[in-house]
């Protein structure tokens, strides 16, 4: 089973970068990076020290429902290039010891029993195993410490 790691879409990132309201209806906050661990969900790189970034509420689901988690994410304030979809764990995630991986069904609901904190060097194999299941349509990769959305993982 092949997988694809998928960054936030360029269309979504650009809307936020020009000031569109976030999932809470608020204008994204602008801040200046101190260079420490502010991963942009579009380019999947840390925002460089001295560069502006956005903090905003994002709901990475097509519809609203009880399982459609909403949470904070960071984005480069200036337009950046989207990280290419890849079948390998993007390098930015190697900076973490562990991440949360969680499976969702076609209806965007959590598939119970799929969520777990996992060592980054085990994510690839676990993602392949979960996506081989018929009841799982996609996965989220989330922060182990704060549960923030990092990227989506799809079947290739």
C-alpha positions as CSV (number, residue, x, y, z in Angstrom):
1,X,0.0,0.0,0.0
2,X,1.4,3.4,-1.0
3,X,0.5,6.6,0.9
4,X,0.7,10.3,0.1
5,X,1.5,13.0,2.7
6,X,-0.5,16.1,1.8
7,X,0.1,19.6,2.9
8,X,-2.6,22.3,3.2
9,X,-3.9,23.3,-0.2
10,X,-2.6,26.4,-1.9
11,X,-6.1,27.7,-2.4
12,X,-6.8,27.5,1.4
13,X,-3.4,29.0,2.3
14,X,-3.8,31.9,-0.1
15,X,-7.2,32.7,1.3
16,X,-5.8,33.0,4.8
17,X,-2.7,34.9,3.6
18,X,-4.9,37.6,2.1
19,X,-6.9,37.9,5.3
20,X,-9.9,35.7,4.8
21,X,-11.5,34.7,8.1
22,X,-10.5,31.5,9.8
23,X,-12.7,28.7,11.0
24,X,-13.8,30.9,14.0
25,X,-14.7,33.8,11.7
26,X,-11.7,35.8,12.8
27,X,-8.9,37.4,10.8
28,X,-5.7,35.4,11.2
29,X,-3.3,36.9,13.7
30,X,0.1,38.1,12.4
31,X,3.2,37.5,14.4
32,X,7.0,37.5,13.9
33,X,8.9,34.3,14.1
34,X,11.6,33.8,16.7
35,X,12.8,30.9,14.6
36,X,11.7,28.1,17.0
37,X,9.3,25.4,15.8
38,X,6.6,27.2,13.9
39,X,5.8,24.7,11.1
40,X,3.9,26.2,8.1
41,X,1.2,23.7,7.1
42,X,1.5,24.7,3.5
43,X,5.3,24.6,2.7
44,X,6.0,22.2,5.6
45,X,9.0,24.2,6.7
46,X,9.5,26.2,9.9
47,X,8.9,29.9,9.5
48,X,12.3,31.5,9.5
49,X,13.4,33.8,12.3
50,X,12.3,37.4,11.6
51,X,9.6,36.4,9.1
52,X,5.9,37.1,9.7
53,X,3.6,34.2,10.1
54,X,-0.1,33.7,10.7
55,X,-1.8,31.9,13.6
56,X,-5.4,30.9,12.8
57,X,-8.1,28.4,13.6
58,X,-8.4,25.7,10.9
59,X,-10.9,22.9,10.4
60,X,-9.4,20.3,8.0
61,X,-12.7,18.8,7.0
62,X,-15.1,19.3,4.1
63,X,-18.2,19.5,6.4
64,X,-19.0,20.5,9.9
65,X,-20.0,17.8,12.3
66,X,-19.2,16.7,15.8
67,X,-15.9,15.0,14.7
68,X,-14.6,17.9,12.6
69,X,-11.9,19.1,15.0
70,X,-10.9,22.7,14.9
71,X,-7.6,24.0,16.1
72,X,-4.7,26.4,15.7
73,X,-2.2,26.2,12.8
74,X,0.7,28.3,11.6
75,X,1.2,29.6,8.0
76,X,3.9,31.7,6.4
77,X,2.3,35.2,6.1
78,X,3.9,35.6,2.6
79,X,2.9,33.2,-0.1
80,X,5.1,30.2,0.0
81,X,5.4,27.1,-2.3
82,X,3.3,24.2,-1.3
83,X,5.2,21.1,-0.2
84,X,4.9,18.5,-2.9
85,X,2.8,15.5,-2.2
86,X,5.1,12.6,-1.4
87,X,5.1,9.0,-0.4
88,X,7.6,9.6,2.3
89,X,7.3,11.4,5.6
90,X,8.2,15.1,5.0
91,X,11.5,16.1,6.7
92,X,9.9,18.6,9.0
93,X,8.2,15.8,11.0
94,X,11.5,14.2,11.7
95,X,12.1,17.0,14.2
96,X,9.5,15.4,16.5
97,X,10.0,12.3,18.5
98,X,6.4,11.3,18.3
99,X,3.3,12.4,16.4
100,X,-0.4,11.5,16.7
101,X,-1.9,9.5,13.8
102,X,-5.6,9.1,13.5
103,X,-7.9,7.4,11.0
104,X,-11.1,8.7,9.5
105,X,-13.9,7.1,7.5
106,X,-15.4,8.3,4.2
107,X,-17.9,10.2,6.4
108,X,-15.0,12.1,8.0
109,X,-15.7,10.6,11.4
110,X,-13.0,9.2,13.6
111,X,-12.5,5.4,13.2
112,X,-12.2,4.5,16.9
113,X,-9.1,2.5,17.9
114,X,-6.9,4.1,15.2
115,X,-5.6,7.1,17.1
116,X,-2.2,6.6,18.7
117,X,1.0,8.5,19.5
118,X,3.7,7.0,17.4
119,X,7.5,7.4,17.0
120,X,8.2,9.3,13.8
121,X,10.3,6.4,12.3
122,X,7.2,4.2,12.6
123,X,4.7,6.6,10.9
124,X,5.3,5.4,7.4
125,X,4.6,1.7,8.2
126,X,1.6,2.5,10.5
127,X,0.0,4.8,7.8
128,X,0.3,2.1,5.2
129,X,-1.3,-0.5,7.5
130,X,-4.1,1.8,8.5
131,X,-4.9,2.9,5.0
132,X,-5.0,-0.7,3.8
133,X,-8.2,-1.1,5.9
134,X,-11.5,-0.7,4.0
135,X,-13.0,1.4,6.8
136,X,-10.3,4.1,6.7
137,X,-10.5,6.8,4.0
138,X,-7.7,9.1,5.2
139,X,-5.5,9.9,8.2
140,X,-4.4,13.0,10.0
141,X,-1.0,13.6,11.3
142,X,-1.2,15.7,14.4
143,X,1.1,17.2,17.1
144,X,1.6,14.7,20.0
145,X,1.8,17.5,22.5
146,X,-1.0,19.9,21.3
147,X,-3.1,17.8,18.9
148,X,-2.7,20.5,16.2
149,X,-3.3,19.4,12.6
150,X,0.0,18.9,10.8
151,X,-0.8,17.1,7.5
152,X,-3.2,14.7,5.8
153,X,-2.2,11.2,4.7
154,X,-4.2,9.7,1.8
155,X,-4.0,6.4,-0.1
156,X,-1.8,6.9,-3.2
